[in-house]
Amino acid sequence: MKRREFLEALGGGIAVLMVDEHAVDAQQGGRGGGREMPVEVNAWLHIGSDGVVTAFAGKVEVGQNARTSLTQAVAEELRVSPDSIRMILGETAVTPYDGGTAGSRTTPTVWPQLRNAAATAREILIDLAAQKWGVDRATVTVANGRLMAGGRSAGFGELASNEALTKTISTTAAAPAAQWKVAGMSLPKVGAREIVTGVHKYPYDMKLPGMLHAKILHPPAFGAALASLDASAAEAMAGVKVVHEDDFVAVAAADPETAAEALAALRAVWKPAPAQPDNAGLAAYLKQNAASPPAGFEAKATYQLAYIAHVPLEPRAAVAEWNGDNLTVWTGTQMPFGVRDALAALFKMPAAKVKVAVPDTGSGYGGKHVGDAALEAARISKAVGKPVRRGWTREEEMTWAYFRPAAVIEIAGKANPDGTLAAWEFHNYLSGGAGLQTPYRVAGAREQFHQSKTPLRTGSYRAIGATANNFARECYMDELAHSIGMDPLEFRLKNLPHDERLRNVLQAAAERFGWKDRKKSAGRGFGLAAGFEKGGRVATFVEIAIERPSGTVKPLRVVQAFECGAVVNPEHLRNQIEGAVIMGIGGALFEEIEFAGGKILNNSLATYRVPRFADAPPIETVLVDRKDLPSAGAGETPIIGIAPAIANAIFDATGQRIRGMPLARKGLKLG
């Protein structure tokens, strides 16, 4: 169903449109890259004649509670109950393109767009009421989905009936954060009952009548090429379809078990893959294959980070269906329009003939920016002439998906005796430039990211390169503080004269943690770290215990202060922070992809350890609510502080300066 048909099905009313210069430019083949946009440019809101409010956004829900926060944006400005709002997310045929769900951009970009759209709709309704009743618009009030003036009252639907108005969104009508009534509150998660009772269907649960289940034949090692294939045994199985297109080989059957049997029946011969490095030789490989390595630089400290997996609760999945030359795919992705365009390119068809719909999905963490399962399902569906479901196994998810990049980071710096920074040079190999620049004041700082070849497939991961860069920077700041005998907190504050926001979270977390009153004892350590990314500021303080004789590092307590401008939903923000801290503990202490000979050696949850309940310490969150600042995203920044804080606490407890993540996968070596 196209957007115009969708709106007609909702009934007459008010459609508020936001004219986006990039969208218009794209329609005209300009700098927008020729991306096809809806005919009605960026429609965000519809108020039906029945009074139902429908809001649209290209963002998707992957557990970060975007559906709830965006609902709050509309409810705040329209002055209606959140329960009366229907939020349509991530359906390319009816929602506006808005860049995908990445980079913590939902809150700073789409949230204000929807607020402004709703505020504009409210003003349109006020005008309609004033005109209908012949009163001054200043006397018209709006509350609970109704307009009132001089004893008269009408619901939104009554005024919207038979009206079809469009108007460019005003950016001046929305209320400031200090006046919020619905936004800024801990609204419960929209759709929570359906999720906890199992009613909600995730992409992995999608079913269509007559669909087939598909399996893919993977090479035995990365880079291996198919030399020959004998599919006769699989083709002889009842109801089995075999798809063989160049190196792409798949089987499809009426049930997953038969598909698995057919896959096992294939006989393939593979050309060996070129030699690849393994874990042990990775650091040297990244340095040797780096672009534009620094000349004449002598590192004082080198930090390393391993590849790690996203491990989403829901492995990637898709169901594809062809209807003539039109394609519909239901899948879990953070980039519905990107997947739509990839499908259109694969089949050399207009993007307008491809629809991608994203049901609320079981997490992504940056790992579902691409549409692997969608492309596979659509390709197989076209070949067999039936709807096809493609659900990745956990082993596939942890082998053929992309990983968080590994990293080598080299630093040289110096602290003056008075605690000021005298020099700073910082080089990151492979993991990215996010969070590369230091927030600390130092003249002549030099920071550079060096791209390098990677033996494993890599891509976005929660906070992308900021996790690596903040880990190295905050550990080295600790080293410099100790080199001059200064308290690590005092050292940071002394070098932050110009970043009041970062100072504020450091001081707030330190006070809650009781940093000044911490008491040293055997086997215990205290550490801290700070950082900024995606418009937010974070400070993390941790207490750890070192268990003997295993050397296991056990976080005992975490205090994290976070500031991301005006807080949209305090309880959901706390959830984001706590989830990020727990996820970060995994990367800090034990998560690492092992690989050799072009193969992943620990591609199951039995061999790749993620944080467990026993690993989660008490976490105290301090929300610094800045209603005077625009709201920033919070899905990524809270993860960047826990690893360096733990590393610094390990040094405090043992005197060991560990410069690699994971810090203690098999426990510390204790003397």
C-alpha positions as CSV (number, residue, x, y, z in Angstrom):
1,M,0.0,0.0,0.0
2,K,1.4,3.4,-1.0
3,R,1.3,6.3,1.4
4,R,-1.6,8.1,-0.3
5,E,-3.7,5.0,-0.2
6,F,-2.7,4.5,3.4
7,L,-3.8,8.0,4.4
8,E,-7.1,7.6,2.5
9,A,-7.7,4.4,4.5
10,L,-7.2,6.4,7.7
11,G,-10.0,8.7,6.7
12,G,-10.2,12.4,6.1
13,G,-8.4,14.8,8.4
14,I,-5.3,16.9,8.7
15,A,-2.0,15.8,7.3
16,V,0.9,18.0,8.5
17,L,3.9,17.8,6.2
18,M,7.5,18.9,6.8
19,V,9.3,20.2,3.7
20,D,12.8,18.8,3.7
21,E,15.3,20.4,1.4
22,H,17.3,17.2,1.1
23,A,14.1,15.3,0.1
24,V,13.1,17.9,-2.4
25,D,16.6,18.0,-3.8
26,A,16.7,14.2,-4.1
27,Q,13.5,14.2,-6.1
28,Q,15.1,16.6,-8.5
29,G,18.3,14.4,-8.7
30,G,20.4,16.8,-6.7
31,R,22.7,16.3,-3.8
32,G,20.3,14.0,-2.0
33,G,21.7,11.3,-4.3
34,G,18.5,10.6,-6.2
35,R,16.9,8.9,-3.2
36,E,13.2,8.4,-3.8
37,M,11.0,10.0,-1.2
38,P,7.2,9.9,-0.6
39,V,5.1,12.0,-3.0
40,E,3.9,14.0,-0.1
41,V,7.2,15.3,1.2
42,N,8.1,14.0,4.6
43,A,4.6,13.5,6.1
44,W,4.9,13.0,9.8
45,L,1.4,13.3,11.2
46,H,-2.2,12.5,10.3
47,I,-5.3,13.4,12.4
48,G,-8.3,11.4,11.2
49,S,-11.9,12.4,11.1
50,D,-12.4,9.9,13.9
51,G,-9.9,11.8,16.0
52,V,-7.2,9.1,15.8
53,V,-3.7,10.5,15.6
54,T,-1.3,8.6,13.4
55,A,2.4,9.6,13.5
56,F,5.1,8.4,11.0
57,A,8.8,8.0,11.3
58,G,11.4,6.0,9.3
59,K,13.1,5.1,12.6
60,V,12.7,1.6,14.0
61,E,12.2,0.1,17.5
62,V,15.1,-2.2,18.5
63,G,14.6,-2.1,22.2
64,Q,15.8,1.4,22.8
65,N,12.2,2.6,23.3
66,A,12.0,5.0,20.4
67,R,8.4,4.1,19.9
68,T,7.7,5.4,23.4
69,S,9.8,8.6,23.2
70,L,8.4,9.5,19.8
71,T,4.9,9.0,21.1
72,Q,5.7,11.4,24.0
73,A,6.8,14.0,21.5
74,V,3.4,13.9,19.7
75,A,1.3,13.7,22.9
76,E,3.2,16.6,24.4
77,E,2.3,19.1,21.7
78,L,-1.1,17.8,20.6
79,R,-2.1,17.6,24.3
80,V,-3.7,14.2,23.9
81,S,-3.2,10.9,25.8
82,P,-0.3,8.8,24.6
83,D,-2.7,5.9,24.4
84,S,-4.6,7.7,21.6
85,I,-1.6,7.9,19.3
86,R,-0.7,5.3,16.7
87,M,3.0,5.3,15.7
88,I,4.0,3.8,12.4
89,L,7.8,3.1,12.2
90,G,10.1,1.8,9.6
91,E,7.8,1.1,6.7
92,T,9.3,2.4,3.5
93,A,6.0,2.7,1.6
94,V,4.4,5.0,4.1
95,T,7.0,6.6,6.4
96,P,9.4,9.4,5.6
97,Y,13.1,8.7,5.0
98,D,15.0,10.0,8.0
99,G,18.5,8.5,7.8
100,G,18.0,5.2,9.6
101,T,18.3,4.3,13.3
102,A,22.0,4.9,13.9
103,G,24.3,7.4,15.4
104,S,21.9,8.2,18.4
105,R,20.0,10.4,16.0
106,T,16.4,9.6,16.8
107,T,16.2,12.0,19.7
108,P,18.1,15.0,18.3
109,T,16.5,14.8,14.8
110,V,13.2,13.0,14.5
111,W,12.0,13.7,18.1
112,P,11.9,17.5,17.5
113,Q,10.5,17.0,14.0
114,L,7.5,15.1,15.4
115,R,7.1,17.7,18.2
116,N,7.1,20.5,15.8
117,A,4.7,18.7,13.5
118,A,2.3,18.1,16.4
119,A,2.6,21.7,17.6
120,T,1.8,22.9,14.1
121,A,-1.2,20.6,13.9
122,R,-2.4,22.0,17.2
123,E,-2.2,25.5,15.9
124,I,-4.1,24.5,12.7
125,L,-6.9,23.0,14.9
126,I,-7.0,26.2,17.0
127,D,-7.4,28.2,13.8
128,L,-10.2,25.9,12.6
129,A,-12.0,26.2,15.9
130,A,-11.7,30.0,16.0
131,Q,-13.0,30.3,12.5
132,K,-15.9,27.9,13.0
133,W,-17.0,29.5,16.3
134,G,-16.2,33.1,15.3
135,V,-14.0,33.7,18.3
136,D,-10.5,35.1,18.9
137,R,-8.0,32.2,18.6
138,A,-6.4,33.4,21.8
139,T,-9.5,32.2,23.7
140,V,-9.2,28.7,22.3
141,T,-7.6,26.1,24.6
142,V,-6.6,22.5,23.9
143,A,-6.6,19.6,26.3
144,N,-7.2,15.9,26.2
145,G,-7.8,15.9,22.5
146,R,-10.5,18.6,22.5
147,L,-10.7,22.3,21.8
148,M,-12.7,24.6,24.0
149,A,-13.8,28.3,23.9
150,G,-16.7,30.2,25.3
151,G,-18.5,27.1,26.5
152,R,-18.1,25.3,23.2
153,S,-16.1,22.1,22.8
154,A,-15.1,19.9,19.9
155,G,-12.9,16.9,19.4
156,F,-10.1,16.8,17.0
157,G,-12.0,14.6,14.7
158,E,-15.0,16.9,14.5
159,L,-12.8,19.8,13.3
160,A,-10.6,17.7,11.1
161,S,-13.6,16.0,9.3
162,N,-13.6,16.8,5.6
163,E,-10.5,18.9,6.0
164,A,-7.3,18.0,4.1
165,L,-4.8,20.7,4.9
166,T,-1.1,20.7,4.5
167,K,1.3,23.2,6.0
168,T,5.0,23.5,6.4
169,I,6.0,22.8,10.0
170,S,6.6,25.7,12.3
171,T,9.7,25.4,14.5
172,T,8.5,28.0,17.0
173,A,5.3,26.6,18.4
174,A,6.7,23.7,20.5
175,A,6.9,24.2,24.3
176,P,10.3,24.6,26.0
177,A,11.5,21.7,28.1
178,A,10.7,23.5,31.4
179,Q,7.0,23.4,30.4
180,W,6.7,19.7,29.4
181,K,3.8,17.7,30.8
182,V,4.2,14.4,29.0
183,A,7.7,14.6,27.6
184,G,10.3,14.5,30.4
185,M,8.1,12.0,32.3
186,S,8.7,8.2,32.8
187,L,6.0,7.1,30.4
188,P,5.7,3.3,30.5
189,K,6.9,1.4,27.4
190,V,4.4,1.5,24.5
191,G,3.5,-2.1,23.6
192,A,5.1,-3.6,26.8
193,R,2.1,-5.9,27.5
194,E,2.3,-7.4,24.0
195,I,6.0,-8.0,24.4
196,V,5.9,-9.6,27.9
197,T,2.9,-11.8,27.0
198,G,4.4,-13.0,23.7
199,V,1.7,-11.4,21.5
200,H,4.2,-9.2,19.7
201,K,5.7,-10.9,16.6
202,Y,9.3,-10.2,15.9
203,P,10.9,-10.6,12.5
204,Y,12.0,-14.1,13.5
205,D,8.3,-14.9,14.1
206,M,7.0,-13.7,10.8
207,K,5.0,-16.3,8.7
208,L,3.1,-16.2,5.4
209,P,0.8,-18.8,4.0
210,G,2.7,-21.3,1.8
211,M,6.2,-19.9,2.6
212,L,9.3,-21.9,2.4
213,H,12.2,-22.0,4.9
214,A,15.6,-21.4,3.5
215,K,19.2,-22.3,4.4
216,I,22.4,-21.0,2.9
217,L,25.6,-22.9,2.0
218,H,28.5,-21.1,3.5
219,P,32.2,-21.6,2.5
220,P,34.4,-23.4,5.0
221,A,36.6,-20.3,5.5
222,F,36.4,-16.6,4.7
223,G,37.4,-16.0,1.1
224,A,37.0,-19.6,-0.1
225,A,35.4,-19.8,-3.6
226,L,33.0,-22.5,-4.9
227,A,34.7,-24.8,-7.4
228,S,31.9,-27.3,-8.0
229,L,28.6,-28.4,-6.6
230,D,26.7,-31.7,-6.6
231,A,23.1,-30.9,-5.5
232,S,21.5,-34.1,-6.9
233,A,20.8,-35.6,-3.4
234,A,19.1,-32.5,-2.2
235,E,17.1,-32.0,-5.4
236,A,15.8,-35.6,-5.0
237,M,14.2,-34.8,-1.7
238,A,10.5,-34.2,-1.7
239,G,9.5,-30.5,-1.7
240,V,13.1,-29.2,-1.7
241,K,14.2,-26.4,-4.0
242,V,17.9,-25.7,-4.7
243,V,19.0,-22.3,-5.8
244,H,22.5,-22.1,-7.4
245,E,23.6,-18.7,-8.8
246,D,27.4,-18.4,-9.1
247,D,28.8,-18.8,-5.5
248,F,25.3,-18.3,-4.0
249,V,23.8,-21.7,-3.0
250,A,20.6,-22.1,-1.0
251,V,18.0,-24.7,-0.3
252,A,14.3,-24.1,0.6
253,A,11.7,-26.5,2.0
254,A,8.3,-26.4,3.7
255,D,9.9,-26.7,7.2
256,P,13.3,-25.8,8.7
257,E,14.2,-29.4,9.5
258,T,13.8,-30.6,5.9
259,A,15.8,-27.5,4.7
260,A,18.6,-28.4,7.1
261,E,18.7,-32.0,5.8
262,A,18.8,-30.7,2.3
263,L,21.7,-28.4,3.1
264,A,23.6,-31.3,4.6
265,A,23.0,-33.3,1.4
266,L,24.9,-30.8,-0.8
267,R,28.3,-31.8,-1.9
268,A,30.6,-28.8,-2.6
269,V,34.2,-28.5,-3.5
270,W,35.9,-25.2,-2.5
271,K,39.0,-23.4,-3.7
272,P,41.2,-22.5,-0.6
273,A,41.1,-19.0,0.7
274,P,44.2,-16.8,0.9
275,A,46.2,-17.0,4.1
276,Q,44.8,-14.7,6.8
277,P,46.3,-13.6,10.2
278,D,44.9,-14.9,13.5
279,N,44.5,-13.3,16.8
280,A,48.1,-13.5,17.8
281,G,49.4,-11.6,14.7
282,L,46.6,-9.1,14.5
283,A,48.3,-6.0,16.0
284,A,51.3,-6.3,13.7
285,Y,49.0,-6.9,10.7
286,L,47.0,-3.7,11.4
287,K,50.1,-1.6,11.7
288,Q,51.7,-3.0,8.6
289,N,48.5,-2.5,6.5
290,A,47.7,1.0,7.8
291,A,47.1,4.0,5.5
292,S,49.3,7.0,6.1
293,P,51.2,5.8,9.2
294,P,52.7,8.7,11.3
295,A,56.3,9.6,10.6
296,G,58.8,10.0,13.4
297,F,56.2,9.2,16.1
298,E,57.4,7.3,19.2
299,A,54.5,5.8,21.2
300,K,54.8,5.9,25.0
301,A,51.8,3.5,25.4
302,T,50.0,1.1,23.0
303,Y,46.5,-0.1,23.6
304,Q,44.7,-2.9,21.8
305,L,41.1,-4.0,21.4
306,A,39.7,-7.3,20.2
307,Y,37.0,-7.9,17.6
308,I,33.8,-8.6,19.4
309,A,30.3,-9.7,18.3
310,H,27.0,-7.8,18.6
311,V,25.1,-10.8,20.0
312,P,21.6,-9.4,19.4
313,L,18.9,-11.2,21.3
314,E,17.3,-11.9,17.9
315,P,19.5,-13.1,15.1
316,R,18.8,-11.5,11.8
317,A,15.7,-12.7,9.9
318,A,13.5,-11.8,7.0
319,V,10.5,-13.0,5.1
320,A,10.2,-12.0,1.4
321,E,7.3,-12.2,-1.0
322,W,7.0,-11.3,-4.7
323,N,3.8,-10.1,-6.2
324,G,4.5,-9.9,-9.9
325,D,7.3,-7.4,-10.2
326,N,6.7,-5.9,-6.7
327,L,8.7,-7.1,-3.7
328,T,7.8,-6.9,0.0
329,V,10.2,-7.8,2.7
330,W,9.6,-8.0,6.5
331,T,12.9,-7.9,8.3
332,G,14.8,-6.6,11.4
333,T,17.1,-3.8,10.3
334,Q,18.2,-0.4,11.5
335,M,18.2,1.0,8.0
336,P,14.9,0.1,6.2
337,F,15.5,2.6,3.4
338,G,19.0,1.4,3.0
339,V,17.8,-2.2,2.7
340,R,15.1,-1.1,0.2
341,D,17.8,0.5,-1.9
342,A,20.0,-2.6,-1.7
343,L,17.2,-4.8,-2.8
344,A,16.3,-2.5,-5.7
345,A,20.0,-2.5,-6.8
346,L,20.3,-6.3,-6.5
347,F,17.3,-6.9,-8.7
348,K,17.8,-3.9,-10.9
349,M,14.3,-2.6,-10.3
350,P,12.9,0.8,-9.2
351,A,13.0,1.4,-5.5
352,A,9.3,2.3,-5.7
353,K,8.5,-1.4,-6.4
354,V,10.2,-2.5,-3.2
355,K,8.6,-2.3,0.3
356,V,10.6,-3.0,3.4
357,A,8.7,-3.2,6.7
358,V,10.4,-3.5,10.1
359,P,8.5,-5.0,13.0
360,D,9.8,-4.0,16.4
361,T,13.1,-6.0,16.5
362,G,15.1,-7.9,19.1
363,S,18.0,-5.5,19.4
364,G,20.7,-4.5,17.0
365,Y,23.5,-2.5,18.7
366,G,24.6,-1.2,15.3
367,G,24.9,-4.8,13.9
368,K,21.8,-4.6,11.7
369,H,22.6,-1.7,9.5
370,V,22.6,-4.0,6.4
371,G,20.0,-6.4,5.2
372,D,21.8,-9.7,4.7
373,A,18.8,-11.9,5.6
374,A,16.5,-9.7,3.5
375,L,18.7,-10.0,0.4
376,E,19.0,-13.7,0.8
377,A,15.2,-14.2,1.4
378,A,14.3,-12.1,-1.6
379,R,16.8,-13.8,-3.9
380,I,15.6,-17.3,-3.0
381,S,11.9,-16.2,-3.1
382,K,12.3,-14.9,-6.6
383,A,14.0,-18.2,-7.7
384,V,11.5,-20.6,-6.2
385,G,8.3,-18.5,-6.9
386,K,7.1,-18.6,-3.3
387,P,7.4,-16.6,-0.1
388,V,10.6,-17.4,1.7
389,R,11.6,-17.1,5.3
390,R,15.3,-16.8,6.1
391,G,16.3,-16.9,9.8
392,W,20.0,-16.9,10.7
393,T,21.2,-19.4,13.3
394,R,23.2,-18.1,16.3
395,E,26.3,-19.6,14.7
396,E,25.7,-17.8,11.4
397,E,25.1,-14.5,13.4
398,M,28.4,-14.9,15.1
399,T,30.3,-15.9,12.0
400,W,28.9,-14.1,8.9
401,A,27.7,-10.8,10.5
402,Y,30.2,-8.0,10.9
403,F,32.0,-7.4,14.1
404,R,33.1,-4.4,16.2
405,P,36.5,-3.5,14.7
406,A,39.6,-4.4,16.5
407,A,42.0,-1.6,17.2
408,V,45.6,-0.6,17.9
409,I,46.0,2.8,19.5
410,E,49.3,4.5,20.2
411,I,49.7,7.5,22.5
412,A,52.4,9.8,23.6
413,G,51.7,12.5,26.2
414,K,53.2,14.4,29.0
415,A,52.0,16.1,32.2
416,N,53.6,19.1,33.8
417,P,54.3,18.9,37.6
418,D,51.4,21.3,38.2
419,G,49.0,18.8,36.6
420,T,48.5,20.5,33.3
421,L,48.9,18.6,30.1
422,A,52.1,19.5,28.2
423,A,51.8,17.3,25.1
424,W,49.4,14.9,23.4
425,E,49.6,12.7,20.3
426,F,47.1,9.9,19.6
427,H,46.9,7.4,16.7
428,N,44.0,5.0,16.1
429,Y,44.4,2.1,13.7
430,L,41.2,0.6,12.2
431,S,38.4,1.1,14.8
432,G,37.4,4.6,13.7
433,G,37.5,8.3,14.4
434,A,34.5,8.7,16.7
435,G,35.5,10.2,20.0
436,L,39.0,10.7,18.7
437,Q,39.6,14.2,19.9
438,T,40.5,14.8,23.5
439,P,38.2,16.9,25.6
440,Y,41.1,17.9,27.8
441,R,43.0,21.2,27.1
442,V,46.4,20.7,25.6
443,A,48.2,22.9,23.2
444,G,49.3,21.3,19.9
445,A,47.4,18.1,20.3
446,R,47.6,15.8,17.4
447,E,45.0,13.0,16.8
448,Q,44.7,10.8,13.8
449,F,42.7,7.8,12.6
450,H,44.4,5.4,10.2
451,Q,42.3,3.0,8.1
452,S,43.8,-0.5,7.7
453,K,43.0,-3.8,6.1
454,T,40.9,-6.1,8.3
455,P,40.9,-9.9,8.2
456,L,37.3,-9.9,9.5
457,R,34.2,-8.2,8.3
458,T,33.6,-5.1,10.5
459,G,30.9,-2.4,10.9
460,S,29.1,-0.2,13.3
461,Y,28.9,-1.2,17.0
462,R,27.3,0.7,19.8
463,A,29.4,4.0,20.1
464,I,31.6,2.7,17.2
465,G,35.2,3.9,17.6
466,A,34.5,6.0,20.6
467,T,34.7,3.0,22.9
468,A,38.2,2.3,21.7
469,N,39.4,5.9,21.7
470,N,37.9,6.6,25.1
471,F,39.4,3.5,26.6
472,A,42.9,4.4,25.5
473,R,42.6,8.1,26.3
474,E,41.1,7.6,29.8
475,C,43.6,4.9,30.7
476,Y,46.5,7.0,29.6
477,M,45.1,10.0,31.5
478,D,45.2,7.8,34.6
479,E,48.8,6.9,33.8
480,L,49.8,10.6,33.5
481,A,48.0,11.4,36.7
482,H,50.0,8.7,38.6
483,S,53.2,9.8,36.9
484,I,53.0,13.1,38.8
485,G,51.4,11.8,41.9
486,M,48.1,13.6,41.4
487,D,44.6,12.2,42.1
488,P,43.0,11.0,38.8
489,L,39.8,13.0,39.4
490,E,41.7,16.2,40.3
491,F,43.9,15.7,37.2
492,R,41.0,15.5,34.9
493,L,39.2,18.5,36.4
494,K,42.3,20.6,36.2
495,N,42.5,20.0,32.4
496,L,38.8,20.7,31.7
497,P,38.5,24.4,32.1
498,H,36.3,24.8,29.0
499,D,33.9,21.8,29.2
500,E,31.5,22.6,32.0
501,R,29.2,19.8,31.1
502,L,32.0,17.1,31.5
503,R,33.1,18.7,34.7
504,N,29.5,18.5,36.0
505,V,29.1,14.8,35.4
506,L,32.5,14.1,36.9
507,Q,31.6,16.0,40.0
508,A,28.1,14.5,40.2
509,A,29.4,10.9,39.9
510,A,32.3,11.5,42.3
511,E,29.9,12.8,45.0
512,R,27.5,9.9,44.6
513,F,30.3,7.4,44.6
514,G,32.1,8.9,47.6
515,W,35.4,9.2,45.7
516,K,37.1,11.3,48.3
517,D,36.2,8.9,51.1
518,R,37.1,5.7,49.4
519,K,39.1,3.3,51.6
520,K,41.9,1.2,50.2
521,S,41.9,-2.5,51.1
522,A,43.6,-5.7,49.9
523,G,42.1,-7.0,46.6
524,R,39.9,-4.0,46.1
525,G,40.4,-1.2,43.5
526,F,38.7,2.0,42.5
527,G,38.8,3.6,39.1
528,L,37.1,6.4,37.1
529,A,36.7,7.5,33.5
530,A,35.0,10.3,31.7
531,G,34.1,11.0,28.1
532,F,31.9,12.7,25.5
533,E,30.2,11.4,22.4
534,K,27.0,12.0,20.3
535,G,26.3,15.3,22.2
536,G,26.3,13.7,25.6
537,R,28.7,13.7,28.6
538,V,29.4,10.7,30.8
539,A,31.5,9.9,34.0
540,T,31.9,6.4,35.4
541,F,33.2,5.4,38.8
542,V,33.7,1.7,39.7
543,E,34.8,-0.4,42.6
544,I,36.2,-3.9,41.8
545,A,37.4,-7.0,43.7
546,I,40.1,-9.3,42.5
547,E,39.3,-12.9,43.4
548,R,42.1,-15.2,44.4
549,P,43.5,-17.5,43.2
550,S,41.6,-17.2,39.9
551,G,42.4,-13.6,39.3
552,T,38.8,-13.0,38.3
553,V,37.9,-9.3,38.2
554,K,34.5,-8.7,39.8
555,P,32.9,-5.2,39.5
556,L,31.2,-4.6,42.9
557,R,29.6,-1.2,42.3
558,V,29.2,1.3,39.4
559,V,28.1,4.9,39.6
560,Q,27.6,6.6,36.3
561,A,26.5,10.2,35.7
562,F,25.1,11.1,32.3
563,E,24.0,14.3,30.7
564,C,22.3,14.4,27.3
565,G,20.5,17.7,27.5
566,A,16.9,17.7,28.4
567,V,15.8,14.2,29.5
568,V,12.9,12.8,27.5
569,N,12.0,9.8,29.6
570,P,14.0,9.3,32.9
571,E,13.2,5.7,33.5
572,H,14.0,4.6,29.9
573,L,17.2,6.7,30.0
574,R,18.2,4.8,33.2
575,N,17.5,1.5,31.3
576,Q,19.7,2.6,28.5
577,I,22.5,3.5,30.9
578,E,22.3,0.3,32.8
579,G,22.1,-1.8,29.7
580,A,25.1,0.0,28.2
581,V,27.2,-0.5,31.4
582,I,26.4,-4.2,31.5
583,M,27.1,-4.6,27.8
584,G,30.4,-2.7,28.3
585,I,31.5,-5.0,31.1
586,G,31.4,-7.9,28.6
587,G,33.7,-6.0,26.1
588,A,35.9,-4.8,29.0
589,L,36.5,-8.1,30.7
590,F,36.0,-11.2,28.5
591,E,34.4,-10.7,25.1
592,E,36.7,-11.6,22.2
593,I,36.3,-13.2,18.8
594,E,38.9,-15.9,18.3
595,F,39.8,-16.7,14.7
596,A,42.4,-18.6,12.8
597,G,42.7,-20.1,9.3
598,G,39.8,-17.9,8.1
599,K,37.4,-19.4,10.6
600,I,35.7,-18.1,13.7
601,L,36.6,-20.4,16.6
602,N,34.0,-19.3,19.2
603,N,30.8,-18.7,17.3
604,S,28.3,-19.9,19.9
605,L,27.1,-18.7,23.3
606,A,28.7,-21.8,24.7
607,T,32.1,-20.6,23.7
608,Y,31.7,-16.8,23.5
609,R,30.9,-15.4,26.8
610,V,28.5,-12.4,27.2
611,P,27.7,-10.8,30.6
612,R,25.5,-12.9,32.8
613,F,23.3,-11.9,35.8
614,A,26.2,-12.7,38.1
615,D,28.4,-10.3,36.3
616,A,26.1,-7.3,36.8
617,P,27.0,-5.2,39.8
618,P,24.7,-2.7,41.5
619,I,24.5,0.3,39.1
620,E,23.6,3.8,40.4
621,T,22.7,6.3,37.7
622,V,22.9,10.0,38.1
623,L,20.8,11.9,35.5
624,V,22.0,15.4,35.0
625,D,18.9,16.9,33.4
626,R,19.8,20.0,31.4
627,K,16.4,21.5,30.3
628,D,18.3,24.4,28.9
629,L,19.9,22.2,26.2
630,P,18.5,20.3,23.3
631,S,18.0,16.6,23.9
632,A,20.8,14.3,22.6
633,G,20.7,10.6,21.9
634,A,21.5,8.2,24.7
635,G,21.8,4.8,23.1
636,E,25.6,4.8,22.7
637,T,27.6,7.2,24.9
638,P,26.9,5.5,28.2
639,I,28.9,2.5,27.1
640,I,32.3,4.3,26.7
641,G,33.2,4.8,30.3
642,I,33.0,1.4,32.0
643,A,36.1,-0.3,30.4
644,P,38.7,2.4,31.2
645,A,37.2,2.8,34.7
646,I,37.7,-1.0,35.3
647,A,41.2,-0.9,33.8
648,N,42.1,2.0,36.1
649,A,40.6,0.1,39.1
650,I,42.7,-3.0,38.3
651,F,45.8,-0.8,38.4
652,D,44.7,0.7,41.7
653,A,44.2,-2.8,43.1
654,T,47.2,-4.6,41.7
655,G,49.6,-2.2,40.2
656,Q,49.2,-3.9,36.8
657,R,48.6,-1.6,33.9
658,I,46.7,-3.6,31.4
659,R,46.4,-2.0,28.0
660,G,44.2,-4.4,26.1
661,M,40.5,-5.3,25.9
662,P,39.4,-7.8,27.1
663,L,41.3,-7.0,30.3
664,A,41.0,-10.3,32.1
665,R,39.3,-12.9,29.9
666,K,41.0,-15.8,31.8
667,G,41.7,-13.9,35.0
668,L,44.6,-11.7,36.0
669,K,48.0,-13.2,36.6
670,L,48.7,-12.5,40.3
671,G,52.0,-12.7,42.0
